[in-house]
Amino acid sequence: MASIFSKIIAGEIPARLVWRDSECVAFMDIMPVSEGHLLVVPQQETDRWHDLPPATAAHLFAVAHTIAAALDEISERSRVGLMIAGFDVPHTHIHLFPADSMAQFDPKNADKNPRPEDLDAAAEKIRAALRARGHGENVPE
């Protein structure tokens, strides 16, 4: 059975995409721990990140690096954290989240009912920052 992320990638479930290329997508987390929290997900459905082909893993981290720089530019937080946990959805995904400390990345503190307009606004800020950095070809409209 396809993961929820595979359904998002296939367009069967809506998402606020900020990046799409031939190997991965990035979209807003629907239960963010901070404004701008998003996921970078390979198109290839692979449960454990270390089972990804090394080139795919490297590409995910390159995309995460690019998006983190854009997030850092638009966020008021001191850093952009990165985490791979892999327990909630059986499809590799990298969390990127603006934060002032690692303690802020606690799923218990996630906003379980964020306002759609807040997620839309955060996604658009990220897309605009990515376009301004020359990555428009990978930024969905």
C-alpha positions in Angstrom: 0.0 0.0 0.0 1.3 3.4 -0.9 2.4 5.7 1.9 0.6 9.0 2.5 3.7 10.7 1.0 3.5 8.6 -2.2 -0.1 9.8 -2.5 0.9 13.4 -2.1 3.7 13.0 -4.7 1.1 11.4 -7.1 -1.3 14.3 -6.5 -3.9 12.1 -4.9 -3.7 14.1 -1.6 -3.3 17.9 -1.7 -0.1 19.4 -0.2 1.6 22.8 0.0 4.6 22.0 -2.3 7.6 24.2 -2.2 9.9 22.1 -4.3 9.6 19.4 -7.0 12.2 17.7 -9.1 12.7 14.3 -10.7 14.0 12.8 -7.4 12.2 14.5 -4.5 9.5 16.9 -3.3 9.3 19.2 -0.3 6.1 20.3 1.3 4.8 21.9 4.4 4.3 19.7 7.5 0.6 19.7 8.4 1.6 19.6 12.1 4.4 22.1 12.3 6.6 22.6 15.3 7.5 26.1 14.0 6.5 28.4 11.1 8.2 27.0 8.0 8.5 23.4 9.2 8.6 21.3 6.1 9.5 17.8 4.8 11.9 16.8 2.0 10.8 13.5 0.7 12.2 11.2 -2.1 9.8 10.2 -4.8 11.1 6.7 -4.4 9.1 5.1 -1.6 11.8 3.8 0.8 11.0 3.3 4.5 14.5 3.6 6.0 16.7 6.5 4.8 19.9 4.3 4.8 18.2 2.0 2.3 18.1 4.8 -0.2 20.6 4.6 -3.1 23.5 6.8 -2.0 23.0 9.2 -4.9 19.3 9.7 -3.9 20.3 10.4 -0.2 22.9 12.9 -1.4 20.4 14.6 -3.6 17.9 14.9 -0.7 20.6 16.5 1.5 21.5 18.9 -1.3 17.9 19.9 -1.7 17.5 20.2 2.1 20.6 22.4 2.1 19.2 24.7 -0.6 15.8 25.0 1.2 17.4 25.5 4.6 19.3 28.5 3.2 16.0 30.0 2.0 14.3 29.2 5.3 17.2 30.8 7.2 16.9 33.9 5.2 13.1 34.4 5.9 12.9 33.1 9.4 13.5 35.1 12.6 14.8 31.9 14.3 18.5 31.5 14.9 18.9 28.2 13.0 17.2 25.7 10.7 17.2 22.3 12.2 17.3 19.0 10.3 16.1 15.7 11.5 15.4 12.2 10.2 13.4 10.2 12.6 11.4 7.8 10.4 8.9 6.5 12.8 5.7 8.3 11.9 5.4 7.5 8.1 7.1 4.5 6.5 8.6 6.7 3.8 12.0 8.5 4.2 11.6 12.2 5.0 13.8 15.0 6.2 12.3 17.5 8.6 13.5 21.1 8.2 12.4 23.5 10.9 13.4 27.0 12.0 14.2 27.0 15.7 16.2 28.7 18.4 17.1 25.4 20.2 16.7 21.6 19.6 14.2 21.6 22.5 11.8 23.3 20.1 11.7 20.2 17.9 9.3 18.2 20.0 6.4 16.6 18.2 4.3 16.9 21.4 4.4 20.6 20.9 3.4 20.5 17.2 0.4 22.6 16.1 -2.1 19.8 15.5 -4.6 22.2 13.9 -2.7 25.0 12.1 -4.7 27.6 10.2 -4.6 26.8 6.5 -3.9 30.4 5.6 -0.8 30.3 7.9 0.5 27.2 6.1 -0.2 28.8 2.7 1.6 32.0 3.7 4.6 30.1 5.0 4.8 28.0 1.8 4.6 31.1 -0.4 7.4 32.8 1.6 9.6 29.8 1.1 8.7 29.5 -2.7 9.5 33.2 -3.1 12.8 32.9 -1.3 13.7 29.9 -3.5 12.8 31.7 -6.7 14.9 34.7 -5.5 17.8 32.4 -5.0 17.5 31.1 -8.7 15.6 27.9 -8.1 12.4 28.8 -9.9 12.6 25.7 -12.1 12.0 23.5 -9.1 9.4 25.7 -7.4 5.8 24.7 -8.1 3.2 27.4 -8.6 
